[in-house]
Amino acid sequence: MQISHKYNLIYVITKLGLLFVYDLETATAVYRNRISPDPIFLTSEATSVGGFYAINRRGQVLLATVNEQTIVNFVSGQLNNLELAVSLARRGTLPGAEKLVCQLCRTHF
C-alpha cells in the first residue's frame, strides 16, 4: 500500500499485480486494474509524481501515477461523482473541473 500525498489517494497493490486506487478522504474506490501479469514483490513511493514504483518477479520496474489530464473527467463521467472530481481537481491543481463546478452548483441549489 502506498499513499500519494500529492493527490490524497491510496494505492493498494496486490502480490498478484492488481492495483486498487481509493480516495483518502472518502475511501471511495476510484480505479482498479491489473498492472503486471507477474507477481509484485516490492513497492516504493514516487513522491515527485504522486505515484509509486513497483518491481515484479521478472525484475521490471514499473512506475504508476495519475494521468492528470484525464482523472477529473474519468471520475465525473465514469464514476458519476462530481463532488469527488472537483475535490481531486482542487487538491491536485488538476485541469478539467471548470465546467463541473457549475454542474455541482446546479445539483445542490
C-alpha positions as CSV (number, residue, x, y, z in Angstrom):
1,M,0.0,0.0,0.0
2,Q,1.3,3.5,-0.9
3,I,-0.2,6.9,-0.2
4,S,0.0,9.7,-2.6
5,H,0.2,12.9,-0.6
6,K,0.2,14.9,-3.8
7,Y,-3.3,13.7,-4.7
8,N,-4.6,12.3,-1.4
9,L,-5.0,8.8,-3.0
10,I,-4.3,5.4,-1.6
11,Y,-2.7,2.9,-3.9
12,V,-3.3,-0.8,-2.9
13,I,-1.1,-3.1,-4.9
14,T,-1.6,-6.8,-4.5
15,K,1.0,-9.5,-4.9
16,L,-0.8,-10.7,-8.0
17,G,-0.3,-7.4,-9.7
18,L,-3.7,-5.8,-9.2
19,L,-3.9,-2.1,-8.4
20,F,-6.8,-0.5,-6.5
21,V,-7.0,3.2,-6.1
22,Y,-9.0,4.9,-3.3
23,D,-9.7,8.5,-2.3
24,L,-8.0,9.1,1.0
25,E,-10.7,11.5,2.4
26,T,-13.8,9.5,1.5
27,A,-12.4,5.9,0.9
28,T,-14.2,6.0,-2.5
29,A,-12.9,3.4,-5.0
30,V,-11.5,5.4,-7.9
31,Y,-9.8,2.8,-10.1
32,R,-8.8,-0.8,-10.4
33,N,-6.7,-2.7,-13.0
34,R,-4.0,-5.3,-13.4
35,I,-0.6,-3.6,-13.7
36,S,1.5,-6.7,-14.0
37,P,1.0,-10.3,-15.1
38,D,3.8,-11.2,-12.8
39,P,3.8,-11.1,-9.0
40,I,4.8,-7.7,-7.5
41,F,7.1,-8.1,-4.5
42,L,8.3,-4.5,-3.7
43,T,6.7,-1.0,-4.0
44,S,8.0,2.4,-3.1
45,E,6.5,5.9,-3.1
46,A,7.4,8.1,-6.1
47,T,6.9,11.4,-4.3
48,S,7.7,13.7,-7.2
49,V,5.0,12.3,-9.4
50,G,2.4,11.4,-6.7
51,G,2.6,7.7,-7.6
52,F,4.7,4.6,-6.8
53,Y,7.3,2.3,-8.2
54,A,6.8,-1.4,-8.2
55,I,9.2,-4.3,-9.0
56,N,7.8,-7.6,-10.3
57,R,9.2,-11.1,-10.4
58,R,10.8,-10.6,-13.8
59,G,12.7,-7.6,-12.5
60,Q,10.7,-5.0,-14.3
61,V,10.5,-1.6,-12.6
62,L,7.0,-0.1,-13.1
63,L,6.0,3.5,-12.4
64,A,2.3,4.2,-11.8
65,T,0.8,7.6,-11.2
66,V,-2.4,9.6,-12.0
67,N,-3.0,10.8,-15.5
68,E,-3.5,14.5,-14.6
69,Q,-5.2,15.3,-17.9
70,T,-7.9,12.7,-17.6
71,I,-8.6,11.8,-14.0
72,V,-11.1,14.5,-13.3
73,N,-13.2,13.7,-16.3
74,F,-12.9,10.0,-15.6
75,V,-14.2,10.4,-12.0
76,S,-17.0,12.7,-13.1
77,G,-18.0,10.7,-16.1
78,Q,-17.3,7.0,-15.4
79,L,-17.8,7.1,-11.7
80,N,-20.5,9.8,-11.9
81,N,-19.1,11.5,-8.8
82,L,-19.0,15.3,-9.4
83,E,-18.0,16.1,-5.8
84,L,-15.0,13.8,-5.8
85,A,-13.9,15.0,-9.2
86,V,-14.0,18.7,-8.1
87,S,-12.2,17.7,-4.8
88,L,-9.4,15.9,-6.7
89,A,-9.0,18.8,-9.1
90,R,-8.8,21.2,-6.2
91,R,-6.3,19.1,-4.2
92,G,-4.0,18.3,-7.1
93,T,-4.5,21.5,-9.0
94,L,-5.7,19.4,-11.9
95,P,-7.5,20.6,-15.1
96,G,-11.0,19.5,-16.1
97,A,-13.1,20.9,-13.2
98,E,-14.0,24.2,-14.7
99,K,-17.4,23.0,-16.1
100,L,-18.0,20.7,-13.2
101,V,-18.2,23.5,-10.7
102,C,-21.3,24.9,-12.5
103,Q,-22.9,21.4,-12.7
104,L,-22.2,20.8,-9.0
105,C,-23.8,24.1,-8.0
106,R,-26.9,23.3,-10.0
107,T,-27.3,19.9,-8.3
108,H,-27.1,21.4,-4.8
109,F,-29.0,24.7,-5.3
